[in-house]
Amino acid sequence: MLAKKIGMAEAALALSRESGLSLRQAYRYLEVAKRKEPLLSVPQPSVTLSLKMPTDLAQKLQAHAAASRLSVSEVMRRAVAAYLASVREDG
């Protein structure tokens, strides 16, 4: 899209519509493309989940996410994926 010399806003809107991304995420991908960095894989559609956990665990999670420069959601996605992979292997 950027090679076609269309504007950033138009390219972001098209990418958002074609790939099911939020407009914000589409802008991020286009910024990466402009810098000629390798593109990240397009994320799968997401759903919002709510969960409850003890306050101390939530604080540790938030501290780890901040220290890792990741979102809490990304830390949780990785943790759940690792857990599910280990459960599948075990049984």
C-alpha positions in Angstrom: 0.0 0.0 0.0 2.8 2.4 0.9 4.5 1.6 -2.5 1.4 2.9 -4.3 2.0 6.3 -2.7 -1.4 6.6 -1.1 -1.7 8.6 2.1 -1.0 7.1 5.5 -4.6 7.6 6.6 -6.0 6.0 3.5 -3.6 3.1 3.7 -4.4 2.5 7.4 -8.1 2.5 6.8 -7.7 0.0 3.9 -5.4 -2.2 6.0 -7.8 -2.1 8.9 -10.8 -3.1 6.7 -8.9 -5.8 4.7 -7.2 -7.4 7.7 -9.8 -6.9 10.5 -7.3 -4.8 12.5 -8.1 -1.8 14.6 -7.2 1.5 12.9 -4.6 2.0 15.6 -3.0 -1.4 14.9 -3.0 -0.7 11.2 -1.1 2.6 11.8 1.4 0.7 13.8 2.0 -1.9 11.0 2.4 0.9 8.5 4.9 2.7 10.7 6.9 -0.5 10.9 6.7 -0.8 7.1 7.9 2.7 6.6 11.0 2.0 8.7 11.5 -1.2 6.6 11.6 -3.3 9.8 10.3 -6.9 9.5 6.6 -7.0 9.9 5.0 -8.8 12.8 2.4 -11.4 12.1 -1.1 -10.2 11.8 -2.9 -11.0 15.1 -5.9 -13.2 15.2 -9.2 -11.5 16.1 -9.5 -11.1 19.9 -12.2 -11.4 22.4 -12.3 -9.7 25.8 -12.2 -11.8 28.9 -12.6 -10.8 32.5 -11.0 -12.6 35.3 -10.6 -12.2 39.0 -7.3 -12.8 40.8 -5.8 -12.0 44.2 -4.6 -8.4 44.5 -1.0 -9.4 45.1 -0.9 -11.6 42.0 -2.4 -8.8 39.9 0.3 -6.4 41.2 3.0 -8.9 40.4 1.5 -9.4 36.9 1.4 -5.6 36.3 5.0 -5.2 37.6 6.3 -8.0 35.3 4.5 -6.6 32.3 5.9 -3.1 32.9 9.4 -4.5 33.5 9.1 -6.6 30.3 7.7 -3.6 28.3 4.7 -5.8 27.4 1.0 -5.2 28.0 -0.7 -7.2 30.7 -2.8 -8.8 27.9 0.3 -10.0 26.1 1.8 -11.4 29.3 -1.5 -13.2 29.9 -1.7 -14.5 26.3 1.8 -15.9 26.6 1.2 -17.5 30.0 -2.1 -19.1 28.9 -0.5 -20.4 25.7 2.4 -21.9 27.6 0.1 -23.5 30.1 -2.2 -25.0 27.5 0.8 -26.3 25.5 2.1 -28.0 28.6 -1.3 -29.5 29.4 -1.6 -30.9 25.9 1.8 -32.5 26.1 1.1 -34.0 29.5 -2.1 -35.6 28.7 
